[in-house]
Amino acid sequence: MFENLTDRLSDTIKRLRGQGRLTEDNIKDALRDVRMALLEADVALPVVRTFINSVKERAVGQEVLKSLTPGQALVKVVRDELMAVMGEACESLDLSVTPPAVVLMAGLQGSGKTTSVAKLARFLKERQKKTVLVASCDIYRPAAIDQLETLAKEVGVEFFPSNASQSAVSIAHGAIDHAKKRILDVVIVDTAGRLHIDDEMMAEIKDVHSAIEPVETLFVVDSMTGQDAANTAKAFNDTLPLTGVVLTKTDGDARGGAALSIRQITGKPIKFLGIGEKTNALEAFHPDRVASRILGMGDVLSLVEEAERTVDRKEAEKLASKLHKGKGFNLEDFRTQIQQMQKMGGVTSLMDKMPGMGNVPDEVKNQVDDKGMGRLEAIINSMTPHERQFPHIIKGSRKRRIAAGSGTQVQDVNRLLKQFTQMQKMMKKMSKGGLGKMLKGLKGGMPPKLPF
């Protein structure tokens, strides 16, 4: 997300940093570039105008022009204004009510609403230790009810059964009564979607809303629709009291216009980002972290939080102990590292959060993708335990067997073994002289070409 905007802003800021001092003229030129970058990112025009005017007002003042490092001062101004556009802080769900807390999910058909219900249920269960019940009021699409039941089983939360012969209001009431009897913390109610906002849809969801009085009413919207996402959310908010927005499919959106438009157009905060298809691909929306990502500064806090949640400490300690004792790093260990990375959202997600990725050439970024990581794992899985333990024995006939077993080519196996050898050398340096020695060995450059 934000790749195009990040590239454009990074180029603009780099040029400003090269200036001996900033003047109103070169700031004006830079802001023209920023305006074009925002419009190309499909940010709504009123939002662009407000943003540019705010940055200009601060940029030509004492704060920037009199600064010892004017380029950096301008970056801070841009970051602060990005945060102001998206909301100053992360706004979490307000579940501080007598249980069960009811969350109503609304959205158009195809926005990823039902999947978002399951993602949110998993998020609350795993990160906030809540007991959750999900229910579907989509009486027009029985398949949506079946889909939610399947997803509920996958994420390990309770599902309240419903069918097309019931009314949406009776299903919602039944789910809440069931949750009260079971003493559950949260009920998430999925509602019917439409291809567009119509009177019938709004009347039904208003009836459900007034009947159950949810503590949170979240509008689920597809980020790929750009500023239309903000306009749709506004139209919905005009007839229903939304408390927040869930922005889906952000992993496929290189522009990011919706994220920058929604808060200002609707007055409602983005509370969650859908960052992939899997049920764990939901993250809380932190405006400060997203602003840093847009400016190519990465998002180290989210990276650390993700690592703390997903990395297997026992496995990490086991590998550290093994290296410390001088035992070699083998392909079993390499496979474990690949699996840990995939648990953290994949290599693409990690790169998105790493500082300085904007300075990495596109040809290097394009070498790396999550399908390639899966291919690496398939190649290692196709080896025998003995081969994983002693990779040096893998020669011609073994390579052909491994390639055939993993559905890859012999050259893919060769590339994996070459990459593994490089990783093995790094691990050996780490075990002997620590991270500092390893970094010195890299000489500040990028690692060799990746095999995926």
BANUSE-748794 format. One line per field, with one value per residue: residue in three letters; z, x, y of N, C-alpha, C in turn. Coordinates in steps of 0.05 Angstrom, whole numbers. Layout:
r c(ALA ...)
n_c3 c(Z ...)
n_c1 c(X ...)
n_c2 c(Y ...)
ca_c3 c(Z ...)
ca_c1 c(X ...)
ca_c2 c(Y ...)
c_c3 c(Z ...)
c_c1 c(X ...)
c_c2 c(Y ...)
This chain:
r c(MET PHE GLU ASN LEU THR ASP ARG LEU SER ASP THR ILE LYS ARG LEU ARG GLY GLN GLY ARG LEU THR GLU ASP ASN ILE LYS ASP ALA LEU ARG ASP VAL ARG MET ALA LEU LEU GLU ALA ASP VAL ALA LEU PRO VAL VAL ARG THR PHE ILE ASN SER VAL LYS GLU ARG ALA VAL GLY GLN GLU VAL LEU LYS SER LEU THR PRO GLY GLN ALA LEU VAL LYS VAL VAL ARG ASP GLU LEU MET ALA VAL MET GLY GLU ALA CYS GLU SER LEU ASP LEU SER VAL THR PRO PRO ALA VAL VAL LEU MET ALA GLY LEU GLN GLY SER GLY LYS THR THR SER VAL ALA LYS LEU ALA ARG PHE LEU LYS GLU ARG GLN LYS LYS THR VAL LEU VAL ALA SER CYS ASP ILE TYR ARG PRO ALA ALA ILE ASP GLN LEU GLU THR LEU ALA LYS GLU VAL GLY VAL GLU PHE PHE PRO SER ASN ALA SER GLN SER ALA VAL SER ILE ALA HIS GLY ALA ILE ASP HIS ALA LYS LYS ARG ILE LEU ASP VAL VAL ILE VAL ASP THR ALA GLY ARG LEU HIS ILE ASP ASP GLU MET MET ALA GLU ILE LYS ASP VAL HIS SER ALA ILE GLU PRO VAL GLU THR LEU PHE VAL VAL ASP SER MET THR GLY GLN ASP ALA ALA ASN THR ALA LYS ALA PHE ASN ASP THR LEU PRO LEU THR GLY VAL VAL LEU THR LYS THR ASP GLY ASP ALA ARG GLY GLY ALA ALA LEU SER ILE ARG GLN ILE THR GLY LYS PRO ILE LYS PHE LEU GLY ILE GLY GLU LYS THR ASN ALA LEU GLU ALA PHE HIS PRO ASP ARG VAL ALA SER ARG ILE LEU GLY MET GLY ASP VAL LEU SER LEU VAL GLU GLU ALA GLU ARG THR VAL ASP ARG LYS GLU ALA GLU LYS LEU ALA SER LYS LEU HIS LYS GLY LYS GLY PHE ASN LEU GLU ASP PHE ARG THR GLN ILE GLN GLN MET GLN LYS MET GLY GLY VAL THR SER LEU MET ASP LYS MET PRO GLY MET GLY ASN VAL PRO ASP GLU VAL LYS ASN GLN VAL ASP ASP LYS GLY MET GLY ARG LEU GLU ALA ILE ILE ASN SER MET THR PRO HIS GLU ARG GLN PHE PRO HIS ILE ILE LYS GLY SER ARG LYS ARG ARG ILE ALA ALA GLY SER GLY THR GLN VAL GLN ASP VAL ASN ARG LEU LEU LYS GLN PHE THR GLN MET GLN LYS MET MET LYS LYS MET SER LYS GLY GLY LEU GLY LYS MET LEU LYS GLY LEU LYS GLY GLY MET PRO PRO LYS LEU PRO PHE)
n_c3 c(0 -14 -46 -95 -80 -38 -67 -100 -62 -34 -72 -80 -28 -23 -60 -36 11 -9 -18 1 31 47 9 -4 -57 -74 -39 -57 -108 -92 -64 -106 -132 -91 -89 -140 -133 -92 -118 -159 -128 -120 -80 -50 -78 -44 3 -12 -24 28 56 28 35 91 99 69 97 146 127 104 146 207 231 193 154 184 208 226 198 147 109 137 175 143 127 176 183 139 154 203 184 151 190 215 176 173 225 292 328 342 341 380 387 425 476 527 558 590 582 530 485 428 360 299 231 169 97 26 -24 -39 -16 21 70 101 108 136 184 206 211 247 291 303 314 362 394 397 409 447 481 482 487 432 391 327 278 222 186 134 97 44 17 23 18 41 95 103 89 131 174 163 165 219 245 228 253 305 337 364 327 308 286 228 180 114 120 165 197 192 239 278 277 295 347 369 368 405 452 458 467 516 549 546 568 538 511 465 410 341 288 224 165 109 44 -13 -84 -91 -52 -29 -18 6 29 66 99 122 150 185 217 242 269 305 335 362 382 376 404 371 304 246 182 126 74 7 -7 -57 -88 -83 -77 -82 -43 3 -8 -11 42 67 47 70 124 130 138 177 242 241 273 259 208 168 127 71 31 25 14 -40 -60 -89 -86 -43 -34 -10 45 59 50 76 133 134 100 119 174 208 241 212 233 227 183 128 107 73 49 86 151 192 174 191 216 268 256 255 252 258 248 197 169 174 143 92 82 74 119 145 192 247 299 290 265 307 343 313 309 363 372 336 328 345 406 431 388 367 409 411 362 369 413 390 350 382 407 367 330 264 217 186 131 154 194 162 135 179 190 144 150 198 179 142 177 199 163 114 66 35 66 109 85 72 120 136 151 103 56 12 -14 -37 -98 -151 -181 -145 -104 -135 -141 -97 -70 -40 -61 -81 -33 -15 -54 -42 7 -10 -41 -2 29 -5 1 33 105 117 75 86 132 117 69 32 5 -36 -100 -173 -189 -144 -141 -187 -172 -127 -151 -186 -148 -122 -160 -188 -223 -237 -235 -199 -152 -148 -141 -91 -58 -64 -41 11 27 30 72 112 120 140 188 214 222 256 301 317 320 331 314 295 269 227 199 184 149 107 87 84 40 -5 4 -35 -98 -89 -87 -100)
n_c1 c(17 9 54 64 55 92 141 139 137 183 223 214 224 277 302 294 323 373 381 415 390 321 272 214 203 227 200 148 151 161 114 78 93 80 24 9 25 -10 -60 -54 -53 -105 -130 -182 -202 -218 -192 -138 -130 -138 -96 -49 -52 -47 5 35 27 52 103 127 138 172 187 207 238 278 303 359 365 330 306 295 261 218 200 181 138 105 95 67 21 -1 -15 -54 -93 -109 -123 -106 -90 -90 -153 -186 -233 -291 -307 -324 -372 -430 -426 -460 -417 -440 -424 -437 -433 -427 -435 -420 -435 -384 -343 -313 -335 -359 -314 -283 -311 -299 -243 -241 -264 -226 -182 -201 -206 -154 -119 -142 -165 -219 -284 -322 -380 -407 -455 -498 -538 -552 -600 -611 -573 -559 -511 -475 -485 -469 -415 -396 -404 -367 -319 -321 -312 -260 -231 -242 -286 -352 -412 -474 -530 -570 -623 -652 -707 -718 -724 -680 -676 -696 -657 -611 -628 -635 -582 -557 -585 -570 -515 -516 -535 -494 -454 -418 -367 -368 -410 -412 -445 -462 -485 -531 -505 -504 -503 -502 -517 -582 -652 -681 -642 -619 -662 -671 -622 -622 -665 -645 -602 -628 -656 -618 -580 -520 -453 -411 -411 -389 -364 -350 -304 -278 -212 -191 -225 -212 -221 -275 -288 -288 -330 -373 -374 -387 -439 -465 -457 -488 -540 -536 -510 -446 -388 -337 -289 -272 -220 -210 -171 -123 -73 -70 -73 -39 -42 -70 -107 -158 -148 -126 -168 -216 -224 -227 -270 -313 -311 -305 -264 -213 -210 -190 -145 -150 -105 -95 -116 -120 -146 -118 -101 -108 -101 -94 -108 -59 -49 -1 39 26 34 89 104 86 122 167 195 187 157 171 151 103 125 156 116 87 126 131 82 79 127 159 183 211 232 266 302 324 351 387 417 439 472 507 534 564 544 524 484 430 388 339 335 335 286 252 260 238 184 171 175 133 91 91 65 88 142 134 101 135 176 149 144 195 245 273 263 245 290 312 327 278 284 308 269 229 247 231 179 119 102 148 173 142 155 209 203 175 214 252 220 217 263 302 305 359 386 371 399 451 469 510 513 478 474 477 435 404 387 355 314 293 276 236 200 183 160 190 248 314 351 326 332 387 394 370 404 451 436 425 476 501 471 485 538 532 506 546 584 556 552 605 625 583 529 551 598 577 548 590 614 578 589 557 526 473 446 465 433 367 336 282)
n_c2 c(-24 46 49 78 131 137 131 177 220 210 222 277 298 283 315 365 360 363 416 476 515 527 560 602 594 544 510 517 494 442 429 430 383 347 355 334 282 264 270 233 189 182 211 248 311 356 341 340 395 419 393 410 465 469 447 483 532 521 508 552 583 603 555 519 547 573 532 490 444 446 412 364 386 400 350 331 366 351 298 306 332 292 256 287 289 235 223 233 192 121 92 50 -5 8 -28 -27 -42 -71 -139 -177 -140 -108 -111 -82 -97 -67 -57 -54 -104 -150 -122 -148 -158 -202 -235 -199 -197 -247 -240 -198 -223 -262 -228 -202 -246 -270 -227 -194 -229 -242 -273 -294 -287 -298 -276 -281 -237 -237 -250 -255 -280 -342 -368 -334 -339 -392 -386 -353 -388 -428 -398 -382 -430 -439 -397 -407 -388 -378 -393 -367 -399 -386 -373 -363 -356 -327 -261 -205 -175 -210 -250 -222 -207 -259 -278 -244 -256 -309 -303 -276 -317 -352 -324 -291 -247 -213 -197 -204 -177 -193 -161 -155 -144 -99 -84 -31 28 29 46 5 -28 9 19 -32 -42 1 -13 -59 -37 -1 -37 -69 -35 -26 -22 -10 10 -11 7 -29 -24 -26 -12 -7 22 74 144 139 103 133 168 133 114 161 171 128 139 184 166 128 119 114 87 78 56 0 -15 -51 -99 -73 -91 -98 -48 2 56 84 124 121 114 162 197 183 197 253 264 235 243 202 153 110 45 -6 -43 -85 -131 -173 -239 -280 -301 -279 -232 -176 -111 -62 7 54 120 150 112 95 143 148 104 120 160 132 116 69 21 6 -5 -34 -78 -100 -113 -151 -191 -205 -228 -271 -299 -359 -367 -409 -438 -398 -390 -440 -443 -401 -421 -466 -444 -416 -457 -474 -509 -526 -486 -511 -537 -549 -511 -466 -472 -467 -413 -389 -405 -377 -325 -323 -328 -278 -248 -251 -238 -193 -160 -151 -123 -77 -52 -42 6 52 24 49 67 24 -7 -18 -64 -99 -103 -127 -178 -205 -242 -269 -317 -338 -350 -392 -428 -438 -465 -510 -535 -549 -583 -625 -652 -705 -720 -729 -703 -650 -642 -649 -614 -612 -660 -660 -671 -679 -722 -723 -670 -668 -703 -675 -628 -647 -668 -623 -593 -556 -526 -552 -510 -477 -505 -502 -447 -440 -470 -441 -392 -410 -426 -376 -354 -388 -375 -324 -335 -363 -323 -291 -324 -326 -273 -239 -193 -145 -159 -189 -150 -117 -152 -151 -101 -56 -61 -86 -153 -211 -228 -251 -316 -319)
ca_c3 c(0 -16 -60 -114 -64 -24 -86 -109 -40 -27 -92 -74 -3 -28 -74 -17 30 -22 -19 23 48 34 4 -12 -85 -77 -24 -75 -128 -79 -58 -131 -136 -71 -98 -162 -122 -78 -137 -173 -109 -118 -56 -57 -83 -20 23 -23 -20 56 63 16 48 118 98 60 119 166 115 98 172 221 239 172 140 203 219 218 178 137 95 157 187 125 129 200 177 122 170 222 169 143 214 220 156 178 253 308 343 336 356 383 392 453 485 556 566 602 560 507 469 401 338 274 208 145 74 0 -32 -51 -2 40 96 116 115 157 209 217 218 272 313 310 327 389 410 402 419 470 497 485 476 410 375 302 267 196 180 105 90 15 6 41 16 60 121 103 89 158 191 157 176 248 253 222 273 332 352 362 305 314 261 218 153 98 127 188 192 201 267 296 278 313 375 378 373 430 474 461 478 544 564 546 581 519 513 441 388 316 270 195 152 80 26 -39 -104 -87 -30 -38 4 20 45 88 118 137 169 206 235 257 287 327 351 379 393 378 414 348 277 228 153 112 47 -9 -11 -85 -102 -79 -63 -81 -17 23 -15 -3 71 75 41 90 150 130 147 199 259 241 293 247 181 163 100 62 7 24 4 -69 -67 -89 -85 -15 -33 10 73 64 46 92 158 130 86 135 202 223 239 203 257 219 155 118 92 59 48 109 174 211 159 199 236 277 240 270 234 259 235 168 159 171 120 68 77 71 145 156 214 264 321 281 260 333 354 297 317 390 371 318 328 365 422 436 364 364 429 404 341 381 429 371 337 402 412 343 312 239 209 164 116 172 207 141 131 202 187 123 162 216 163 131 199 204 141 89 62 24 89 125 70 73 147 142 143 81 33 -11 -27 -50 -126 -157 -190 -121 -92 -152 -138 -72 -68 -22 -76 -81 -6 -15 -71 -27 27 -25 -48 23 37 -23 9 56 129 115 57 99 153 104 42 13 -10 -57 -126 -197 -189 -121 -149 -206 -157 -110 -169 -195 -125 -113 -182 -196 -241 -224 -229 -174 -129 -147 -129 -63 -45 -63 -21 37 33 39 98 131 126 158 215 226 231 280 324 325 327 335 292 285 250 204 183 171 126 85 78 80 14 -5 1 -62 -110 -76 -106 -102)
ca_c1 c(0 22 80 67 57 118 162 138 144 212 239 211 238 306 312 294 345 398 382 429 369 295 259 186 201 231 178 125 155 158 86 65 98 64 -4 5 27 -35 -82 -49 -60 -134 -140 -204 -192 -219 -171 -113 -129 -134 -70 -29 -53 -36 34 47 25 73 129 140 141 198 192 222 258 299 314 386 361 304 295 283 239 195 190 165 112 89 86 47 -4 -12 -29 -78 -113 -118 -131 -81 -82 -105 -178 -193 -262 -300 -322 -327 -400 -438 -426 -441 -414 -449 -411 -452 -416 -443 -418 -430 -428 -357 -323 -298 -348 -361 -286 -274 -324 -282 -217 -244 -269 -200 -167 -210 -201 -126 -103 -156 -174 -248 -300 -336 -401 -413 -481 -503 -566 -555 -621 -614 -552 -553 -482 -460 -488 -451 -387 -389 -402 -341 -298 -322 -298 -231 -218 -247 -306 -379 -429 -503 -543 -592 -631 -666 -736 -719 -719 -653 -678 -699 -631 -594 -638 -629 -553 -551 -596 -553 -490 -521 -538 -467 -436 -397 -359 -373 -426 -408 -468 -458 -510 -533 -492 -517 -485 -502 -534 -610 -671 -688 -619 -615 -685 -667 -599 -630 -682 -628 -587 -644 -665 -597 -564 -492 -433 -395 -422 -366 -370 -328 -303 -255 -193 -184 -242 -200 -237 -303 -292 -294 -356 -392 -375 -401 -467 -475 -457 -510 -565 -531 -488 -422 -367 -311 -287 -252 -210 -201 -156 -102 -48 -71 -77 -13 -46 -75 -125 -180 -138 -121 -192 -240 -228 -235 -295 -335 -309 -303 -237 -207 -202 -174 -137 -148 -79 -91 -139 -122 -161 -100 -91 -122 -84 -105 -98 -44 -43 27 56 20 47 118 107 82 146 190 209 181 139 186 134 85 143 163 91 82 146 125 58 80 152 161 207 226 248 286 322 337 370 409 434 453 493 526 550 581 532 518 458 423 364 316 334 328 257 238 261 218 157 167 171 106 72 91 52 103 165 125 91 158 191 132 147 223 255 292 257 241 316 320 318 254 292 313 243 213 257 221 150 112 100 175 179 128 171 232 195 168 239 264 203 221 288 301 317 389 395 368 419 478 463 532 511 458 487 460 411 387 375 333 291 281 261 211 183 173 148 208 269 340 364 314 346 414 393 364 428 470 426 429 505 506 458 501 562 523 501 572 596 541 559 633 631 559 516 569 617 562 542 615 619 561 601 537 512 450 454 465 407 351 328 253)
ca_c2 c(0 72 48 100 157 136 137 206 237 206 236 305 304 279 339 387 355 371 445 489 527 527 586 599 585 515 497 519 473 415 424 423 355 332 356 316 254 258 267 208 167 182 224 266 338 374 333 350 424 424 384 427 492 466 444 509 551 515 505 578 597 602 527 505 564 580 508 483 423 452 389 347 400 398 322 330 380 334 275 315 338 267 245 303 281 208 220 236 168 96 91 22 -10 14 -52 -25 -42 -96 -159 -176 -116 -115 -96 -85 -93 -60 -52 -63 -131 -152 -106 -165 -154 -227 -243 -180 -206 -269 -229 -183 -243 -274 -207 -199 -271 -275 -204 -182 -251 -241 -295 -280 -300 -284 -283 -269 -228 -235 -270 -256 -297 -365 -375 -316 -351 -416 -376 -344 -411 -440 -381 -383 -455 -435 -380 -418 -373 -389 -384 -369 -408 -370 -381 -342 -353 -309 -233 -196 -166 -233 -264 -206 -211 -286 -280 -230 -272 -333 -294 -271 -342 -365 -304 -284 -219 -196 -208 -189 -182 -187 -152 -159 -124 -94 -74 -2 37 34 52 -20 -35 27 15 -56 -40 19 -28 -77 -19 10 -60 -81 -13 -35 -2 -2 4 -8 5 -43 -13 -35 10 -6 41 101 165 129 89 154 179 112 114 186 167 110 153 204 153 109 130 98 94 74 44 -22 -12 -78 -103 -53 -103 -96 -20 16 85 92 147 118 117 191 213 175 211 281 266 224 250 177 142 83 30 -30 -47 -113 -131 -199 -256 -298 -291 -264 -208 -152 -97 -37 29 74 141 158 91 96 167 141 86 136 176 114 112 43 19 -13 -14 -56 -101 -112 -125 -175 -211 -215 -245 -295 -314 -380 -361 -433 -444 -377 -395 -465 -437 -385 -439 -484 -429 -409 -481 -480 -528 -513 -478 -529 -530 -550 -485 -447 -476 -455 -384 -383 -408 -355 -300 -325 -323 -250 -234 -255 -221 -167 -145 -143 -102 -53 -40 -37 33 54 7 67 71 -1 -7 -34 -91 -116 -109 -145 -206 -217 -244 -290 -342 -348 -362 -418 -446 -447 -485 -535 -549 -561 -605 -647 -666 -724 -708 -730 -681 -624 -641 -648 -604 -615 -685 -657 -668 -681 -739 -714 -644 -673 -714 -654 -609 -661 -671 -597 -579 -534 -533 -557 -485 -466 -518 -491 -420 -444 -480 -418 -373 -423 -424 -348 -351 -405 -359 -302 -346 -370 -298 -282 -341 -321 -245 -223 -179 -124 -171 -197 -126 -109 -170 -142 -76 -36 -65 -104 -180 -220 -232 -271 -337 -322)
c_c3 c(0 -32 -79 -100 -50 -43 -94 -86 -32 -46 -86 -49 -7 -41 -54 3 18 -24 5 42 32 31 -3 -39 -87 -60 -42 -96 -116 -73 -83 -137 -117 -79 -120 -152 -108 -97 -153 -155 -104 -91 -65 -58 -58 1 14 -18 10 65 54 30 76 118 89 82 140 153 109 123 183 226 219 162 158 216 209 197 166 122 115 171 170 126 154 196 160 138 190 208 159 166 219 201 163 207 270 321 334 354 357 387 421 462 515 564 579 580 555 494 440 381 312 251 183 122 49 -6 -46 -38 18 68 113 125 138 184 222 226 244 296 322 324 356 406 417 416 444 488 503 475 456 398 350 292 241 192 150 95 60 2 25 41 35 88 124 104 117 178 188 169 206 259 250 244 302 349 348 339 313 288 254 190 140 105 151 179 203 231 286 299 298 342 386 384 400 454 480 474 508 560 566 559 563 519 490 422 363 296 242 182 122 65 1 -59 -102 -63 -40 -13 20 38 70 109 135 158 191 227 253 278 310 345 370 391 398 390 392 323 257 199 140 83 33 -15 -41 -100 -97 -66 -64 -55 4 18 -7 27 81 70 62 118 152 141 170 216 260 263 282 221 182 133 91 37 3 13 -27 -79 -66 -86 -57 -12 -13 38 79 61 66 117 154 117 103 164 220 220 225 227 251 189 150 100 77 61 73 133 194 198 165 220 243 261 258 251 234 245 205 155 155 147 94 61 76 96 157 180 233 287 313 276 286 345 340 305 344 390 357 320 351 381 427 412 361 384 423 382 352 397 411 358 357 408 389 325 287 234 184 151 133 185 187 136 154 200 166 135 182 201 151 153 205 180 114 85 51 46 105 111 72 99 153 133 119 56 8 -27 -41 -79 -131 -166 -167 -108 -108 -151 -116 -73 -51 -35 -77 -55 -4 -32 -57 -7 13 -33 -24 32 20 -18 31 81 129 97 70 120 140 74 22 -4 -34 -83 -149 -195 -166 -128 -168 -192 -140 -127 -178 -172 -116 -135 -191 -215 -225 -217 -205 -150 -126 -133 -99 -48 -43 -42 8 45 43 67 119 139 145 186 229 237 256 304 334 335 330 310 279 263 224 186 169 147 102 73 70 54 17 -7 -28 -72 -97 -96 -109 -111)
c_c1 c(18 48 84 71 83 141 163 147 173 230 238 227 269 318 313 317 372 401 398 410 343 284 230 184 205 211 153 127 151 129 69 68 81 35 -9 7 2 -58 -79 -55 -90 -145 -160 -193 -195 -198 -144 -109 -123 -106 -48 -28 -41 -6 47 48 47 101 143 143 168 207 211 245 282 312 343 386 333 290 281 259 214 183 172 137 94 78 64 20 -17 -27 -55 -100 -126 -128 -106 -72 -99 -130 -188 -224 -268 -318 -327 -356 -406 -440 -455 -441 -422 -436 -427 -434 -433 -424 -431 -421 -401 -336 -306 -309 -349 -333 -276 -287 -307 -255 -219 -249 -243 -182 -175 -204 -172 -111 -116 -168 -204 -261 -320 -357 -405 -440 -485 -533 -570 -574 -625 -594 -545 -524 -465 -461 -469 -422 -379 -387 -375 -318 -297 -308 -268 -218 -224 -265 -333 -395 -458 -517 -567 -599 -648 -695 -739 -716 -692 -654 -680 -673 -612 -602 -631 -600 -546 -561 -579 -526 -493 -522 -510 -446 -412 -391 -369 -391 -421 -430 -462 -485 -508 -519 -509 -496 -482 -520 -562 -628 -677 -666 -616 -638 -680 -644 -606 -648 -665 -613 -603 -654 -644 -579 -535 -474 -415 -410 -400 -374 -345 -327 -276 -237 -187 -202 -234 -218 -267 -309 -300 -322 -378 -396 -391 -432 -480 -478 -479 -536 -561 -508 -464 -403 -339 -312 -266 -245 -198 -185 -134 -76 -47 -73 -50 -17 -51 -93 -147 -171 -134 -146 -214 -244 -239 -263 -318 -335 -306 -275 -236 -198 -185 -168 -137 -124 -74 -116 -142 -136 -144 -91 -108 -105 -98 -92 -86 -36 -13 45 51 34 77 122 105 108 171 206 204 162 150 168 116 101 150 139 84 101 139 101 63 105 152 186 224 244 271 309 338 358 393 428 451 476 515 545 567 570 522 489 451 397 339 312 325 297 242 237 240 190 151 161 143 85 70 80 66 124 156 115 114 173 176 137 176 231 274 286 252 267 326 310 295 262 298 287 227 223 242 190 144 108 127 183 167 143 196 225 188 193 252 247 207 247 284 312 347 400 393 390 447 474 485 530 492 472 467 434 392 373 352 309 277 265 235 191 170 160 164 229 295 354 352 327 374 414 387 389 449 462 430 458 512 495 474 526 555 520 527 586 582 549 587 637 607 550 535 587 602 556 567 621 602 571 579 521 488 460 452 436 392 340 297 240)
c_c2 c(25 71 72 127 159 143 166 224 235 222 267 313 302 304 363 384 364 401 456 502 526 555 581 587 554 499 496 497 445 409 419 394 338 332 336 287 246 254 240 184 166 192 245 295 356 367 342 379 431 417 403 454 491 464 470 529 547 516 532 595 592 573 513 523 571 556 503 461 426 428 370 360 399 370 319 343 363 310 283 320 312 254 260 295 254 204 219 210 144 96 62 20 -4 -9 -51 -21 -69 -117 -170 -149 -124 -97 -103 -79 -88 -55 -62 -91 -131 -136 -122 -164 -180 -237 -225 -187 -227 -259 -214 -202 -255 -253 -203 -223 -274 -252 -191 -203 -250 -267 -282 -299 -284 -294 -268 -262 -225 -256 -272 -274 -319 -373 -358 -327 -375 -407 -368 -367 -425 -424 -381 -408 -452 -419 -388 -400 -386 -377 -388 -376 -390 -381 -359 -338 -334 -279 -226 -188 -189 -249 -249 -209 -238 -290 -267 -245 -297 -325 -287 -296 -356 -347 -298 -254 -202 -212 -191 -197 -174 -180 -157 -137 -120 -85 -44 4 43 37 27 -29 -18 23 -10 -53 -20 5 -46 -60 -10 -12 -69 -60 -21 -13 7 -9 10 -11 -7 -34 -21 -11 14 14 70 120 157 115 110 165 159 112 138 182 148 123 174 192 134 120 112 106 90 59 21 -20 -38 -76 -82 -64 -102 -67 -5 46 95 116 146 124 147 208 208 192 239 283 256 234 225 165 115 68 6 -29 -77 -114 -157 -215 -274 -285 -276 -237 -183 -137 -71 -14 50 96 149 138 92 120 162 123 101 151 158 109 85 44 -2 -23 -37 -81 -116 -126 -151 -197 -223 -234 -271 -311 -334 -376 -386 -440 -424 -383 -420 -460 -421 -402 -457 -469 -422 -433 -489 -501 -513 -506 -495 -521 -533 -523 -464 -448 -463 -425 -374 -384 -385 -329 -300 -320 -293 -234 -236 -233 -193 -149 -134 -120 -75 -38 -33 -9 31 38 24 71 46 -1 -26 -62 -110 -123 -130 -174 -221 -218 -268 -317 -355 -361 -389 -438 -456 -469 -511 -550 -563 -585 -630 -663 -686 -710 -708 -708 -654 -620 -637 -639 -609 -641 -683 -650 -673 -696 -730 -688 -649 -685 -693 -635 -622 -662 -645 -581 -555 -544 -538 -530 -471 -478 -507 -463 -422 -452 -457 -398 -384 -421 -396 -343 -365 -389 -337 -312 -354 -345 -288 -298 -335 -292 -227 -208 -158 -135 -179 -172 -115 -126 -162 -116 -56 -40 -83 -133 -189 -226 -256 -291 -339 -296)
